Amino acid sequence: MSTNIELDAKTIIKYYSKRWAVKTSYKYLKANLGFDKYKVHSLLSIERYFLIVFLAINFLEIFRILQSKFMIRTIGESIDYQRYISTIEFVLYIYHKAKNNVSIIDVYNQLKIA
């Protein structure tokens, strides 16, 4: 489908095949890196978005390489492992607070979820 009725089907497919890679990458980043709330309305926000994405992907790739003993093969697996580590750290944080008799209200306040 195209809004340009002057284009032939072959040209539309050629254009869309290039666009498809961008669309799927954008959707993946939004869904898996938490960029779904980021608004890109101005040139500056678009530049910032791509800088943040670039930094996130580089972090995940460097992490993947440095953690080769865990057999992390893809950026997706790096994301999953980072989530795993974060969950463990979160549970440990709450465990230590409970062990030290910190009230649940204080934990909420420290986590800024109260």
N, C-alpha and C positions, 0 to 999 in steps of 0.2 A: 504494500500500500504506500502511496505517496500523495502529497498534496500538489506536486508538480506534474500536471497532466502532459507536459511536453516530453517527459523522460520515457524511454522505452523500458521494458521489463528487465532486460539485461543490466542496464545502468542502475536501475533501482536496486536490484539484487547486489550489485557491486558496492554501492554506497551503504546499503544496509549491513552488508557483511563487515564492513569496517566499523560501523556504528555499534554492531552487536557486541564486539569485544569490549568497547567502552561501557556499554550499558550493563553487561554482566559483571564487569569488574566493579563498577560503581555500586551495584546491588549487593555484591559480596562484601564490599567494604562497609556499607551501611549496616548490613545484617550481622557481620561477624566482628567488626571492630568498634561498634557502638557509635558510628557516625550518622545514625539515622536522625538525630535531633539537630545536626549542624545545618544551619541555613546559609545558603550561598546566593545572595542577591546582588552583591557588588563585586567589582573586580578584586578588591582587597580581600573580601571574604573567600572568594574562589582561590586566590593565591594562598591564603592561610590554610584553607581546607587541604589543598594539595601538599603543602609543607607538612601538615600534621600527618596526613596519610603516608607520605614518604618516610617520615621519622618512625611511624608505627611499623611499617613494613620492614624498614632497616633494622629496628630493634628486634623484631620477631625473627628475622633472618640471621642476625648475629647470635641471638639466643639459640636458635636451632643449631648453628655450627658449633657453638661452645658446649652445648649439651649433647654432643654426639653419642655419649655413652647411653643415653635414653632412647636412641634410635628414632629421633624425631625427624621425619622425612620431608614434611611440608610445612608451609606457613600455617595451614589449618591445624595441624598437629601442635605447632608452637602455641597457637591461640588456646587450644584445649588444655595444654599443659600449664600455661599461665593461669587459666581459670582454676585448674586443680590446685596449684600452689596458693592462689589467692584464697580459695575456700579453706584450705588447711590453716593458713595464717589467721584467717578470720575466726575459725573455731578455737585455735590456740589462744588468741587474744581474749575471747570471751571466757575460756576455761581459766586462764590466769587471773582475770578480773574476779571471777566467781570464787576462786581459791583464796584470793586476798580479801574476800568479803566486801567487794565493791558493789554497791547497790545497782540494781538493774536500771534505775533512773539515771544514775551517773554514767553507766555504760552507754545508754541511749544518748545522753548529752555529749559524751566524748566522741561517739560515732556520728553525731549531728543528725540523729533520726528521731529525736524526741519532738 
